[in-house]
Amino acid sequence: MKKITTAEYELMKIRIGRNASLIYTQVFNLAINESGVIEKKEWSRKASPSRMIRRMEKIHKRKYIVGTLADDSGWAVKRIA
């Protein structure tokens, strides 16, 4: 095992579970009033990210706002609670 600093750890992209996608983990780790954009090239599922996020809301008791960008290049996500 290699030891790392706290700064290096915070820069790493770590999944919250064995089967969780990187996007799921990034949305899950949003702080209240923090936002992010999911680009279409990152998203490979048939259903939109709003379906995944609605499921996250039920499981983890969090609230998000999800919307499609005006130019249809992706989705904006904001955690509100």
DRENPA-3360 file (N, C-alpha, C; in nm, 2 decimals, always signed):
BEGIN
1 = MKKITTAE = +0.08/-0.12/+0.00/+0.00/+0.00/+0.00/+0.09/+0.12/+0.00 ~ +0.05/+0.22/-0.08/+0.12/+0.35/-0.09/+0.05/+0.45/-0.01 ~ +0.12/+0.52/+0.08/+0.06/+0.63/+0.16/+0.05/+0.76/+0.07 ~ -0.06/+0.83/+0.09/-0.08/+0.96/+0.02/-0.12/+1.07/+0.12 ~ -0.11/+1.19/+0.07/-0.15/+1.30/+0.16/-0.30/+1.32/+0.15 ~ -0.36/+1.40/+0.24/-0.50/+1.44/+0.23/-0.54/+1.51/+0.11 ~ -0.45/+1.60/+0.06/-0.47/+1.67/-0.06/-0.48/+1.58/-0.18 ~ -0.40/+1.48/-0.19/-0.40/+1.38/-0.30/-0.53/+1.30/-0.29;
9 = YELMKIRI = -0.57/+1.26/-0.17/-0.69/+1.19/-0.15/-0.82/+1.26/-0.20 ~ -0.82/+1.39/-0.17/-0.94/+1.47/-0.21/-0.94/+1.49/-0.36 ~ -0.83/+1.48/-0.43/-0.83/+1.49/-0.58/-0.87/+1.36/-0.65 ~ -0.88/+1.25/-0.58/-0.91/+1.12/-0.64/-1.06/+1.11/-0.66 ~ -1.10/+1.04/-0.76/-1.24/+1.01/-0.79/-1.27/+0.87/-0.73 ~ -1.35/+0.87/-0.62/-1.37/+0.75/-0.55/-1.52/+0.71/-0.56 ~ -1.55/+0.59/-0.60/-1.69/+0.55/-0.60/-1.74/+0.52/-0.46 ~ -1.87/+0.54/-0.44/-1.93/+0.52/-0.31/-1.96/+0.37/-0.28;
17 = GRNASLIY = -1.98/+0.29/-0.39/-2.01/+0.15/-0.38/-1.94/+0.08/-0.49 ~ -1.95/-0.05/-0.48/-1.88/-0.14/-0.58/-1.94/-0.12/-0.72 ~ -2.08/-0.11/-0.72/-2.14/-0.10/-0.85/-2.19/+0.04/-0.89 ~ -2.16/+0.14/-0.81/-2.20/+0.28/-0.84/-2.11/+0.34/-0.95 ~ -2.18/+0.41/-1.04/-2.11/+0.48/-1.15/-2.04/+0.60/-1.10 ~ -1.95/+0.65/-1.17/-1.88/+0.77/-1.13/-1.97/+0.89/-1.13 ~ -2.06/+0.90/-1.22/-2.16/+1.01/-1.22/-2.25/+1.00/-1.10 ~ -2.30/+0.89/-1.06/-2.38/+0.87/-0.94/-2.30/+0.92/-0.82;
25 = TQVFNLAI = -2.18/+0.88/-0.81/-2.10/+0.92/-0.70/-2.08/+1.07/-0.69 ~ -2.06/+1.13/-0.81/-2.04/+1.28/-0.81/-2.16/+1.35/-0.77 ~ -2.28/+1.30/-0.82/-2.40/+1.37/-0.78/-2.43/+1.34/-0.63 ~ -2.40/+1.22/-0.58/-2.42/+1.19/-0.44/-2.33/+1.28/-0.35 ~ -2.21/+1.31/-0.40/-2.12/+1.39/-0.32/-2.14/+1.54/-0.33 ~ -2.24/+1.59/-0.40/-2.27/+1.73/-0.41/-2.31/+1.78/-0.27 ~ -2.26/+1.90/-0.23/-2.30/+1.96/-0.10/-2.43/+2.04/-0.13 ~ -2.50/+2.08/-0.03/-2.62/+2.15/-0.04/-2.59/+2.29/-0.11;
33 = NESGVIEK = -2.67/+2.32/-0.21/-2.65/+2.44/-0.29/-2.53/+2.43/-0.39 ~ -2.48/+2.31/-0.41/-2.37/+2.29/-0.51/-2.43/+2.24/-0.63 ~ -2.38/+2.27/-0.75/-2.43/+2.23/-0.88/-2.33/+2.16/-0.96 ~ -2.38/+2.09/-1.07/-2.29/+2.03/-1.16/-2.36/+2.01/-1.29 ~ -2.28/+1.97/-1.40/-2.34/+1.95/-1.53/-2.30/+1.81/-1.57 ~ -2.39/+1.73/-1.62/-2.37/+1.60/-1.68/-2.37/+1.62/-1.83 ~ -2.26/+1.60/-1.90/-2.26/+1.61/-2.05/-2.32/+1.49/-2.11 ~ -2.37/+1.50/-2.23/-2.43/+1.39/-2.30/-2.33/+1.28/-2.33;
41 = KEWSRKAS = -2.21/+1.32/-2.36/-2.10/+1.23/-2.40/-2.06/+1.14/-2.28 ~ -2.09/+1.19/-2.15/-2.06/+1.12/-2.03/-2.17/+1.01/-2.00 ~ -2.29/+1.04/-2.05/-2.41/+0.96/-2.01/-2.43/+0.86/-2.12 ~ -2.43/+0.73/-2.08/-2.45/+0.62/-2.18/-2.58/+0.54/-2.16 ~ -2.66/+0.57/-2.06/-2.78/+0.50/-2.04/-2.89/+0.55/-2.13 ~ -2.99/+0.46/-2.14/-3.11/+0.50/-2.22/-3.19/+0.61/-2.16 ~ -3.22/+0.59/-2.03/-3.30/+0.69/-1.96/-3.21/+0.81/-1.92 ~ -3.28/+0.93/-1.90/-3.20/+1.04/-1.86/-3.15/+1.04/-1.72;
49 = PSRMIRRM = -3.06/+1.12/-1.68/-3.01/+1.12/-1.54/-3.12/+1.15/-1.44 ~ -3.22/+1.22/-1.48/-3.33/+1.25/-1.38/-3.39/+1.13/-1.32 ~ -3.39/+1.02/-1.40/-3.45/+0.90/-1.34/-3.36/+0.84/-1.23 ~ -3.23/+0.85/-1.25/-3.13/+0.80/-1.15/-3.14/+0.89/-1.03 ~ -3.15/+1.02/-1.05/-3.15/+1.12/-0.94/-3.28/+1.11/-0.86 ~ -3.39/+1.08/-0.92/-3.52/+1.06/-0.85/-3.51/+0.94/-0.76 ~ -3.44/+0.84/-0.81/-3.42/+0.72/-0.73/-3.33/+0.75/-0.61 ~ -3.23/+0.83/-0.63/-3.14/+0.87/-0.53/-3.21/+0.94/-0.42;
57 = EKIHKRKY = -3.30/+1.03/-0.46/-3.38/+1.11/-0.37/-3.46/+1.02/-0.27 ~ -3.52/+0.91/-0.33/-3.60/+0.82/-0.25/-3.51/+0.74/-0.15 ~ -3.40/+0.69/-0.20/-3.31/+0.61/-0.12/-3.24/+0.68/-0.01 ~ -3.18/+0.80/-0.05/-3.09/+0.87/+0.05/-3.16/+0.99/+0.11 ~ -3.29/+1.02/+0.08/-3.36/+1.13/+0.14/-3.29/+1.26/+0.12 ~ -3.26/+1.29/-0.01/-3.20/+1.42/-0.05/-3.29/+1.48/-0.15 ~ -3.27/+1.61/-0.18/-3.35/+1.68/-0.28/-3.26/+1.74/-0.39 ~ -3.30/+1.72/-0.51/-3.22/+1.78/-0.62/-3.31/+1.85/-0.72;
65 = IVGTLADD = -3.26/+1.94/-0.80/-3.32/+2.00/-0.91/-3.24/+1.95/-1.04 ~ -3.32/+1.90/-1.13/-3.25/+1.85/-1.26/-3.32/+1.91/-1.38 ~ -3.24/+1.96/-1.47/-3.30/+2.01/-1.59/-3.21/+1.99/-1.71 ~ -3.27/+1.99/-1.83/-3.20/+1.97/-1.95/-3.14/+2.11/-1.99 ~ -3.02/+2.12/-2.04/-2.96/+2.24/-2.09/-3.03/+2.29/-2.21 ~ -3.04/+2.42/-2.23/-3.12/+2.48/-2.35/-3.06/+2.43/-2.48 ~ -2.93/+2.41/-2.49/-2.87/+2.36/-2.62/-2.87/+2.21/-2.63 ~ -2.94/+2.14/-2.54/-2.95/+2.00/-2.54/-2.82/+1.92/-2.54;
73 = SGWAVKRI = -2.72/+1.98/-2.47/-2.59/+1.92/-2.46/-2.57/+1.84/-2.33 ~ -2.66/+1.84/-2.25/-2.65/+1.77/-2.12/-2.76/+1.81/-2.02 ~ -2.73/+1.79/-1.89/-2.82/+1.82/-1.78/-2.75/+1.89/-1.67 ~ -2.83/+1.98/-1.61/-2.78/+2.05/-1.49/-2.84/+1.99/-1.37 ~ -2.76/+1.98/-1.26/-2.81/+1.92/-1.14/-2.77/+2.01/-1.03 ~ -2.86/+2.03/-0.93/-2.83/+2.11/-0.82/-2.89/+2.04/-0.69 ~ -2.81/+2.03/-0.59/-2.87/+1.97/-0.47/-2.92/+2.08/-0.38 ~ -3.05/+2.07/-0.34/-3.11/+2.17/-0.26/-3.14/+2.13/-0.11;
81 = A = -3.13/+2.01/-0.08/-3.14/+1.96/+0.06/-3.08/+1.83/+0.08;
% end
